[in-house]
Amino acid sequence: MKPYYAVIFTSLLSEDTKGYSEMALKMEDLAKKQPGYLGFESAREGVGITVSYWESLEDIKAWKAQLEHLKAQKFGRSRWYQQYTVRICKVEREYSFRKK
């Protein structure tokens, strides 16, 4: 597999999470339809961690600027998140293990 990119989004939710789960599912579905989208992984227990995978930096930039995603980002900043950090990394190699 050629190098690809990972967007690592870590967050702490505020007390007002009304509508958050619905928007998260909507953004997941929308991201899957974007050019260059490769997949994602997510976990939340206290700190939320979502890693999405993309073919290029241009694909990531386009996703960040997607209109529905911009609306979700605005809600996130004004309502759902106490704080968040976004990190963008180039993945040059991967390997995995799965016990049978």
BALOBA-1460 file (C-alpha; in Angstrom, 3 decimals):
// residues 100
<rec num="1" residu="m" x="0.000" y="0.000" z="0.000"/>
<rec num="2" residu="k" x="1.340" y="3.422" z="-0.901"/>
<rec num="3" residu="p" x="1.683" y="6.063" z="1.811"/>
<rec num="4" residu="y" x="-1.587" y="7.615" z="2.945"/>
<rec num="5" residu="y" x="-2.663" y="10.089" z="5.619"/>
<rec num="6" residu="a" x="-4.299" y="9.797" z="9.022"/>
<rec num="7" residu="v" x="-6.291" y="12.572" z="10.679"/>
<rec num="8" residu="i" x="-6.253" y="12.001" z="14.430"/>
<rec num="9" residu="f" x="-9.033" y="13.866" z="16.233"/>
<rec num="10" residu="t" x="-8.930" y="13.759" z="20.041"/>
<rec num="11" residu="s" x="-11.626" y="15.482" z="22.080"/>
<rec num="12" residu="l" x="-13.291" y="16.057" z="25.414"/>
<rec num="13" residu="l" x="-17.054" y="16.555" z="25.299"/>
<rec num="14" residu="s" x="-18.879" y="19.322" z="27.111"/>
<rec num="15" residu="e" x="-21.956" y="18.620" z="29.228"/>
<rec num="16" residu="d" x="-24.270" y="19.626" z="26.344"/>
<rec num="17" residu="t" x="-24.170" y="16.665" z="23.969"/>
<rec num="18" residu="k" x="-27.716" y="16.940" z="22.622"/>
<rec num="19" residu="g" x="-27.625" y="15.956" z="18.950"/>
<rec num="20" residu="y" x="-23.963" y="14.917" z="19.067"/>
<rec num="21" residu="s" x="-24.438" y="11.190" z="18.384"/>
<rec num="22" residu="e" x="-26.784" y="11.850" z="15.468"/>
<rec num="23" residu="m" x="-24.358" y="14.336" z="13.909"/>
<rec num="24" residu="a" x="-21.437" y="11.940" z="14.396"/>
<rec num="25" residu="l" x="-23.295" y="9.232" z="12.461"/>
<rec num="26" residu="k" x="-24.244" y="11.715" z="9.744"/>
<rec num="27" residu="m" x="-20.608" y="12.842" z="9.382"/>
<rec num="28" residu="e" x="-19.427" y="9.229" z="9.257"/>
<rec num="29" residu="d" x="-21.833" y="8.501" z="6.388"/>
<rec num="30" residu="l" x="-20.892" y="11.714" z="4.588"/>
<rec num="31" residu="a" x="-17.142" y="11.118" z="4.958"/>
<rec num="32" residu="k" x="-17.500" y="7.696" z="3.338"/>
<rec num="33" residu="k" x="-18.754" y="9.418" z="0.178"/>
<rec num="34" residu="q" x="-15.821" y="11.840" z="-0.103"/>
<rec num="35" residu="p" x="-13.037" y="11.386" z="-2.666"/>
<rec num="36" residu="g" x="-9.943" y="9.839" z="-1.120"/>
<rec num="37" residu="y" x="-11.662" y="8.493" z="1.991"/>
<rec num="38" residu="l" x="-10.145" y="5.175" z="3.106"/>
<rec num="39" residu="g" x="-11.818" y="4.458" z="6.455"/>
<rec num="40" residu="f" x="-11.901" y="5.344" z="10.139"/>
<rec num="41" residu="e" x="-11.584" y="4.009" z="13.675"/>
<rec num="42" residu="s" x="-13.102" y="5.549" z="16.786"/>
<rec num="43" residu="a" x="-13.247" y="5.068" z="20.556"/>
<rec num="44" residu="r" x="-14.699" y="7.126" z="23.375"/>
<rec num="45" residu="e" x="-14.332" y="6.647" z="27.095"/>
<rec num="46" residu="g" x="-13.591" y="9.991" z="28.616"/>
<rec num="47" residu="v" x="-11.291" y="11.149" z="25.826"/>
<rec num="48" residu="g" x="-12.656" y="10.584" z="22.330"/>
<rec num="49" residu="i" x="-10.253" y="9.438" z="19.635"/>
<rec num="50" residu="t" x="-11.243" y="9.228" z="15.993"/>
<rec num="51" residu="v" x="-8.731" y="8.446" z="13.275"/>
<rec num="52" residu="s" x="-9.789" y="8.850" z="9.660"/>
<rec num="53" residu="y" x="-7.651" y="7.722" z="6.748"/>
<rec num="54" residu="w" x="-7.246" y="9.559" z="3.441"/>
<rec num="55" residu="e" x="-5.340" y="9.165" z="0.181"/>
<rec num="56" residu="s" x="-3.955" y="12.714" z="0.111"/>
<rec num="57" residu="l" x="-3.643" y="16.023" z="1.929"/>
<rec num="58" residu="e" x="-5.877" y="17.555" z="-0.758"/>
<rec num="59" residu="d" x="-8.637" y="15.054" z="0.126"/>
<rec num="60" residu="i" x="-8.336" y="16.024" z="3.802"/>
<rec num="61" residu="k" x="-8.518" y="19.720" z="2.927"/>
<rec num="62" residu="a" x="-11.631" y="19.129" z="0.798"/>
<rec num="63" residu="w" x="-13.302" y="17.192" z="3.638"/>
<rec num="64" residu="k" x="-12.541" y="19.978" z="6.121"/>
<rec num="65" residu="a" x="-14.199" y="22.475" z="3.745"/>
<rec num="66" residu="q" x="-17.260" y="20.320" z="2.911"/>
<rec num="67" residu="l" x="-20.385" y="22.404" z="3.697"/>
<rec num="68" residu="e" x="-22.203" y="19.931" z="5.977"/>
<rec num="69" residu="h" x="-18.933" y="19.169" z="7.747"/>
<rec num="70" residu="l" x="-18.379" y="22.917" z="8.291"/>
<rec num="71" residu="k" x="-21.782" y="23.102" z="10.021"/>
<rec num="72" residu="a" x="-20.852" y="20.157" z="12.255"/>
<rec num="73" residu="q" x="-17.527" y="21.813" z="13.098"/>
<rec num="74" residu="k" x="-19.358" y="24.985" z="14.124"/>
<rec num="75" residu="f" x="-21.699" y="23.035" z="16.434"/>
<rec num="76" residu="g" x="-18.704" y="21.199" z="17.846"/>
<rec num="77" residu="r" x="-16.890" y="24.388" z="18.787"/>
<rec num="78" residu="s" x="-19.956" y="26.193" z="20.145"/>
<rec num="79" residu="r" x="-21.656" y="23.291" z="21.900"/>
<rec num="80" residu="w" x="-20.260" y="19.776" z="22.067"/>
<rec num="81" residu="y" x="-16.538" y="20.056" z="22.774"/>
<rec num="82" residu="q" x="-14.659" y="21.406" z="25.768"/>
<rec num="83" residu="q" x="-11.516" y="20.958" z="23.706"/>
<rec num="84" residu="y" x="-10.143" y="19.087" z="20.734"/>
<rec num="85" residu="t" x="-6.920" y="18.584" z="18.846"/>
<rec num="86" residu="v" x="-6.442" y="17.572" z="15.220"/>
<rec num="87" residu="r" x="-3.221" y="15.942" z="14.063"/>
<rec num="88" residu="i" x="-2.472" y="15.009" z="10.464"/>
<rec num="89" residu="c" x="0.147" y="12.337" z="9.873"/>
<rec num="90" residu="k" x="1.617" y="10.572" z="6.878"/>
<rec num="91" residu="v" x="1.435" y="6.785" z="7.236"/>
<rec num="92" residu="e" x="4.379" y="5.228" z="5.460"/>
<rec num="93" residu="r" x="4.044" y="1.695" z="6.761"/>
<rec num="94" residu="e" x="1.516" y="-0.461" z="8.529"/>
<rec num="95" residu="y" x="1.275" y="-3.954" z="9.891"/>
<rec num="96" residu="s" x="-1.229" y="-5.766" z="12.056"/>
<rec num="97" residu="f" x="-1.851" y="-8.925" z="14.039"/>
<rec num="98" residu="r" x="-5.079" y="-10.843" z="14.456"/>
<rec num="99" residu="k" x="-5.403" y="-13.881" z="16.662"/>
<rec num="100" residu="k" x="-7.513" y="-16.637" z="15.127"/>
